[in-house]
Amino acid sequence: MTKQPEPAPPSELLAQAPVALTVLDTQGRLLYYNPYAPTILDRQPAYLGRDVRELHNAASNAKIDAILDAYASGERREFGWVLERGGKRFAVRVRPWIKDGQWAGVLHAVVLL
């Protein structure tokens, strides 16, 4: 009988997943990004703790503000769009991060298409 492999810890899977995950707090400050994120996005350790709007253009900042405002007012839907930048296409999904039943921030996932 073949022995089944032990399930991988979620942190190990997250570290290897081909999706860029970024976590923001309720004010838009960058709290976390997974190891894959810098391979397709501009993510650097120096950005941790900074407001992501300092790193984006006006159009992106308007979208960030609208999403943060929606979640702050109690909306819990997922937002998504496709983005082209530098000759590459990305699928972007954003949803609220809920911790202990309260809105704690934003989960931002990006996949290279």
MDAnalysis code that builds the backbone (N, CA, C; Angstrom):
import MDAnalysis as mda
import numpy as np

u = mda.Universe.empty(339, n_residues=113, atom_resindex=np.repeat(np.arange(113), 3), trajectory=True)
u.add_TopologyAttr("name", ["N", "CA", "C"] * 113)
u.add_TopologyAttr("resid", np.arange(1, 114))
u.add_TopologyAttr("resname", ["MET", "THR", "LYS", "GLN", "PRO", "GLU", "PRO", "ALA", "PRO", "PRO", "SER", "GLU", "LEU", "LEU", "ALA", "GLN", "ALA", "PRO", "VAL", "ALA", "LEU", "THR", "VAL", "LEU", "ASP", "THR", "GLN", "GLY", "ARG", "LEU", "LEU", "TYR", "TYR", "ASN", "PRO", "TYR", "ALA", "PRO", "THR", "ILE", "LEU", "ASP", "ARG", "GLN", "PRO", "ALA", "TYR", "LEU", "GLY", "ARG", "ASP", "VAL", "ARG", "GLU", "LEU", "HIS", "ASN", "ALA", "ALA", "SER", "ASN", "ALA", "LYS", "ILE", "ASP", "ALA", "ILE", "LEU", "ASP", "ALA", "TYR", "ALA", "SER", "GLY", "GLU", "ARG", "ARG", "GLU", "PHE", "GLY", "TRP", "VAL", "LEU", "GLU", "ARG", "GLY", "GLY", "LYS", "ARG", "PHE", "ALA", "VAL", "ARG", "VAL", "ARG", "PRO", "TRP", "ILE", "LYS", "ASP", "GLY", "GLN", "TRP", "ALA", "GLY", "VAL", "LEU", "HIS", "ALA", "VAL", "VAL", "LEU", "LEU"])
u.atoms.positions = np.array([
    [0.842, -1.176, 0.000],
    [0.000, 0.000, 0.000],
    [0.892, 1.246, 0.000],
    [0.542, 2.200, -0.853],
    [1.310, 3.439, -0.947],
    [0.916, 4.380, 0.179],
    [1.915, 4.903, 0.833],
    [1.665, 5.848, 1.924],
    [1.280, 7.207, 1.338],
    [0.214, 7.767, 1.860],
    [-0.232, 9.095, 1.424],
    [0.716, 10.145, 1.992],
    [1.075, 11.156, 1.179],
    [1.941, 12.213, 1.707],
    [1.206, 13.031, 2.764],
    [1.980, 13.545, 3.688],
    [1.418, 14.434, 4.711],
    [0.931, 15.705, 4.023],
    [-0.212, 16.250, 4.469],
    [-0.663, 17.514, 3.870],
    [0.335, 18.630, 4.161],
    [0.535, 19.455, 3.167],
    [1.471, 20.578, 3.327],
    [0.826, 21.650, 4.185],
    [1.614, 22.295, 5.034],
    [1.069, 23.401, 5.833],
    [0.618, 24.539, 4.915],
    [-0.474, 25.218, 5.255],
    [-0.957, 26.317, 4.408],
    [0.112, 27.361, 4.104],
    [0.975, 27.659, 5.061],
    [2.013, 28.677, 4.811],
    [2.978, 28.223, 3.719],
    [3.266, 26.928, 3.663],
    [4.145, 26.390, 2.623],
    [3.472, 26.477, 1.258],
    [2.191, 26.160, 1.220],
    [1.448, 26.242, -0.036],
    [1.350, 27.681, -0.513],
    [1.049, 28.598, 0.399],
    [0.941, 30.008, 0.049],
    [2.265, 30.541, -0.497],
    [3.356, 30.096, 0.084],
    [4.668, 30.548, -0.364],
    [4.988, 30.090, -1.776],
    [4.386, 28.969, -2.207],
    [4.699, 28.413, -3.513],
    [3.625, 28.640, -4.562],
    [2.482, 29.154, -4.167],
    [1.377, 29.343, -5.105],
    [1.732, 30.386, -6.165],
    [1.357, 30.140, -7.436],
    [1.655, 31.093, -8.503],
    [0.629, 32.224, -8.565],
    [0.392, 32.834, -7.421],
    [-0.509, 33.981, -7.320],
    [0.152, 34.998, -6.400],
    [0.090, 36.251, -6.799],
    [0.655, 37.317, -5.978],
    [-0.405, 37.755, -4.982],
    [-0.154, 37.535, -3.708],
    [-1.093, 37.934, -2.665],
    [-0.498, 39.086, -1.874],
    [-1.285, 40.148, -1.758],
    [-0.895, 41.307, -0.972],
    [-1.998, 41.569, 0.036],
    [-1.623, 41.936, 1.253],
    [-2.598, 42.245, 2.296],
    [-2.407, 43.695, 2.720],
    [-3.525, 44.428, 2.732],
    [-3.532, 45.824, 3.187],
    [-4.360, 45.927, 4.457],
    [-4.048, 46.905, 5.298],
    [-4.923, 47.167, 6.438],
    [-6.073, 48.064, 5.997],
    [-6.927, 48.460, 6.913],
    [-8.118, 49.241, 6.563],
    [-7.784, 50.648, 6.076],
    [-6.559, 51.097, 6.302],
    [-6.127, 52.412, 5.835],
    [-5.365, 52.348, 4.514],
    [-5.142, 51.131, 4.010],
    [-4.425, 50.973, 2.742],
    [-2.927, 50.792, 2.896],
    [-2.481, 50.508, 4.111],
    [-1.047, 50.266, 4.321],
    [-0.713, 48.811, 4.007],
    [0.415, 48.613, 3.353],
    [0.865, 47.277, 2.953],
    [1.367, 46.516, 4.173],
    [0.687, 45.409, 4.501],
    [1.059, 44.602, 5.668],
    [1.875, 43.370, 5.296],
    [1.589, 42.798, 4.124],
    [2.191, 41.514, 3.769],
    [2.119, 41.318, 2.266],
    [3.095, 40.620, 1.740],
    [2.998, 40.073, 0.387],
    [3.710, 38.723, 0.402],
    [3.194, 37.790, -0.374],
    [3.793, 36.462, -0.389],
    [5.036, 36.446, -1.281],
    [5.840, 35.375, -1.204],
    [7.086, 35.319, -1.967],
    [6.932, 35.447, -3.476],
    [5.799, 35.043, -4.026],
    [5.597, 35.133, -5.474],
    [5.317, 36.564, -5.936],
    [4.744, 37.373, -5.072],
    [4.319, 38.721, -5.469],
    [5.413, 39.538, -6.173],
    [6.643, 39.579, -5.665],
    [7.659, 40.391, -6.351],
    [8.053, 39.884, -7.739],
    [7.664, 38.657, -8.075],
    [8.018, 38.155, -9.407],
    [7.138, 38.756, -10.492],
    [5.949, 39.275, -10.126],
    [5.084, 39.886, -11.142],
    [4.626, 41.293, -10.784],
    [4.863, 41.720, -9.543],
    [4.452, 43.057, -9.105],
    [5.633, 43.780, -8.479],
    [5.505, 45.078, -8.350],
    [6.536, 45.862, -7.674],
    [6.295, 45.762, -6.167],
    [6.924, 44.768, -5.544],
    [6.819, 44.573, -4.097],
    [8.234, 44.493, -3.543],
    [8.501, 45.307, -2.529],
    [9.813, 45.358, -1.895],
    [9.628, 45.470, -0.393],
    [10.552, 44.908, 0.392],
    [10.433, 45.010, 1.848],
    [10.273, 46.456, 2.339],
    [10.896, 47.403, 1.659],
    [10.801, 48.810, 2.073],
    [9.375, 49.343, 1.980],
    [8.500, 48.677, 1.218],
    [7.120, 49.131, 1.067],
    [6.235, 48.723, 2.236],
    [6.660, 47.742, 3.012],
    [5.839, 47.281, 4.130],
    [5.573, 48.429, 5.102],
    [4.327, 48.582, 5.480],
    [3.931, 49.661, 6.381],
    [3.569, 50.952, 5.676],
    [3.873, 51.041, 4.395],
    [3.559, 52.258, 3.627],
    [2.164, 52.200, 3.046],
    [1.591, 53.354, 2.825],
    [0.306, 53.467, 2.151],
    [0.531, 53.124, 0.684],
    [-0.219, 52.147, 0.166],
    [-0.009, 51.718, -1.223],
    [-0.308, 52.830, -2.222],
    [-1.088, 53.813, -1.806],
    [-1.389, 54.917, -2.726],
    [-0.146, 55.741, -3.042],
    [0.884, 55.647, -2.211],
    [2.153, 56.316, -2.513],
    [2.865, 55.642, -3.690],
    [2.455, 54.427, -4.003],
    [3.134, 53.612, -5.009],
    [2.348, 53.470, -6.309],
    [1.176, 54.116, -6.380],
    [0.296, 53.972, -7.538],
    [-0.032, 55.320, -8.167],
    [-0.584, 55.271, -9.377],
    [-0.983, 56.490, -10.076],
    [-2.376, 56.934, -9.616],
    [-2.818, 58.083, -10.100],
    [-4.091, 58.661, -9.662],
    [-5.280, 57.760, -9.978],
    [-5.299, 57.135, -11.142],
    [-6.411, 56.258, -11.510],
    [-6.481, 55.051, -10.573],
    [-5.336, 54.457, -10.287],
    [-5.301, 53.330, -9.354],
    [-5.709, 53.770, -7.958],
    [-5.260, 54.940, -7.552],
    [-5.600, 55.437, -6.218],
    [-7.100, 55.667, -6.064],
    [-7.753, 56.129, -7.128],
    [-9.205, 56.312, -7.076],
    [-9.899, 54.966, -6.865],
    [-9.402, 53.919, -7.516],
    [-9.972, 52.585, -7.352],
    [-9.721, 52.072, -5.933],
    [-8.507, 52.266, -5.430],
    [-8.166, 51.846, -4.067],
    [-9.081, 52.555, -3.064],
    [-9.247, 53.859, -3.220],
    [-10.115, 54.625, -2.309],
    [-11.546, 54.113, -2.354],
    [-12.050, 53.847, -3.548],
    [-13.436, 53.367, -3.694],
    [-13.619, 52.011, -3.015],
    [-12.653, 51.134, -3.163],
    [-12.740, 49.812, -2.545],
    [-12.654, 49.928, -1.029],
    [-11.710, 50.701, -0.521],
    [-11.586, 50.877, 0.926],
    [-12.853, 51.510, 1.502],
    [-13.392, 52.508, 0.814],
    [-14.631, 53.150, 1.275],
    [-15.795, 52.157, 1.289],
    [-15.883, 51.318, 0.254],
    [-16.964, 50.327, 0.182],
    [-16.874, 49.354, 1.358],
    [-15.684, 48.867, 1.630],
    [-15.518, 47.916, 2.730],
    [-15.722, 48.590, 4.083],
    [-15.273, 49.828, 4.221],
    [-15.462, 50.556, 5.481],
    [-16.944, 50.791, 5.774],
    [-17.747, 50.907, 4.716],
    [-19.183, 51.147, 4.902],
    [-19.980, 49.846, 5.006],
    [-19.277, 48.707, 5.048],
    [-19.947, 47.433, 5.287],
    [-20.105, 46.529, 4.089],
    [-19.731, 46.984, 2.916],
    [-19.829, 46.120, 1.731],
    [-18.824, 44.976, 1.868],
    [-19.186, 43.815, 1.396],
    [-18.294, 42.659, 1.516],
    [-18.117, 41.916, 0.200],
    [-18.466, 42.551, -0.901],
    [-18.348, 41.871, -2.190],
    [-16.906, 41.859, -2.677],
    [-16.660, 40.980, -3.620],
    [-15.353, 40.869, -4.254],
    [-15.326, 41.754, -5.488],
    [-14.210, 42.418, -5.701],
    [-14.002, 43.231, -6.899],
    [-13.011, 42.501, -7.796],
    [-13.141, 42.660, -9.102],
    [-12.202, 42.029, -10.009],
    [-12.109, 42.772, -11.331],
    [-10.957, 42.709, -11.943],
    [-10.742, 43.333, -13.242],
    [-9.508, 42.726, -13.895],
    [-9.355, 42.979, -15.177],
    [-8.160, 42.565, -15.924],
    [-7.390, 43.829, -16.244],
    [-6.086, 43.734, -16.107],
    [-5.207, 44.888, -16.264],
    [-4.087, 44.533, -17.227],
    [-3.743, 45.462, -18.110],
    [-2.581, 45.289, -18.988],
    [-1.540, 46.326, -18.607],
    [-0.323, 45.835, -18.404],
    [0.760, 46.741, -18.044],
    [2.087, 46.141, -18.505],
    [2.873, 46.920, -19.183],
    [4.185, 46.456, -19.640],
    [4.119, 45.256, -20.562],
    [3.074, 45.191, -21.386],
    [2.933, 44.079, -22.317],
    [2.437, 42.788, -21.679],
    [2.026, 42.850, -20.415],
    [1.513, 41.678, -19.720],
    [0.078, 41.925, -19.293],
    [-0.692, 40.816, -19.202],
    [-2.085, 40.898, -18.733],
    [-2.182, 40.230, -17.363],
    [-2.918, 40.872, -16.478],
    [-3.092, 40.386, -15.118],
    [-4.581, 40.301, -14.780],
    [-4.966, 39.269, -14.067],
    [-6.301, 39.190, -13.479],
    [-6.147, 39.613, -12.021],
    [-6.956, 40.571, -11.598],
    [-6.882, 41.112, -10.242],
    [-8.195, 40.810, -9.527],
    [-8.106, 40.299, -8.311],
    [-9.273, 40.045, -7.463],
    [-8.986, 40.665, -6.099],
    [-9.987, 41.351, -5.572],
    [-9.857, 42.009, -4.278],
    [-11.080, 41.643, -3.443],
    [-10.830, 41.278, -2.198],
    [-11.941, 40.970, -1.298],
    [-11.575, 41.415, 0.117],
    [-12.566, 41.603, 0.962],
    [-12.252, 42.042, 2.318],
    [-11.585, 40.929, 3.125],
    [-10.671, 41.322, 3.982],
    [-10.062, 40.412, 4.948],
    [-10.884, 40.558, 6.222],
    [-11.483, 39.471, 6.655],
    [-12.305, 39.474, 7.860],
    [-11.557, 38.713, 8.946],
    [-11.346, 39.373, 10.073],
    [-10.642, 38.763, 11.194],
    [-11.522, 38.924, 12.431],
    [-11.807, 37.819, 13.095],
    [-12.664, 37.831, 14.288],
    [-13.995, 38.531, 14.021],
    [-14.536, 38.317, 12.809],
    [-15.833, 38.861, 12.452],
    [-15.836, 40.329, 12.049],
    [-14.677, 40.956, 12.039],
    [-14.577, 42.381, 11.714],
    [-13.710, 42.581, 10.473],
    [-14.021, 43.646, 9.742],
    [-13.195, 43.989, 8.582],
    [-11.822, 44.433, 9.067],
    [-10.785, 43.738, 8.624],
    [-9.422, 44.022, 9.065],
    [-8.548, 44.581, 7.954],
    [-9.028, 44.503, 6.712],
    [-8.224, 44.990, 5.607],
    [-8.666, 44.390, 4.291],
    [-7.714, 44.307, 3.373],
    [-8.001, 43.895, 1.998],
    [-7.033, 42.795, 1.582],
    [-7.585, 41.751, 0.957],
    [-6.784, 40.707, 0.320],
    [-6.783, 41.009, -1.182],
    [-5.610, 41.166, -1.740],
    [-5.434, 41.558, -3.147],
    [-4.647, 40.434, -3.824],
    [-5.296, 39.747, -4.762],
    [-4.658, 38.627, -5.460],
    [-4.524, 38.949, -6.938],
    [-3.349, 38.633, -7.482],
    [-3.074, 38.902, -8.894],
    [-2.464, 37.662, -9.530],
    [-2.962, 37.317, -10.715],
    [-2.444, 36.201, -11.485],
    [-2.038, 36.726, -12.857],
    [-0.881, 36.309, -13.296],
    [-0.405, 36.651, -14.639],
    [-1.152, 35.780, -15.642],
    [-1.763, 36.406, -16.644],
    [-2.512, 35.653, -17.656],
    [-1.635, 35.311, -18.853],
])
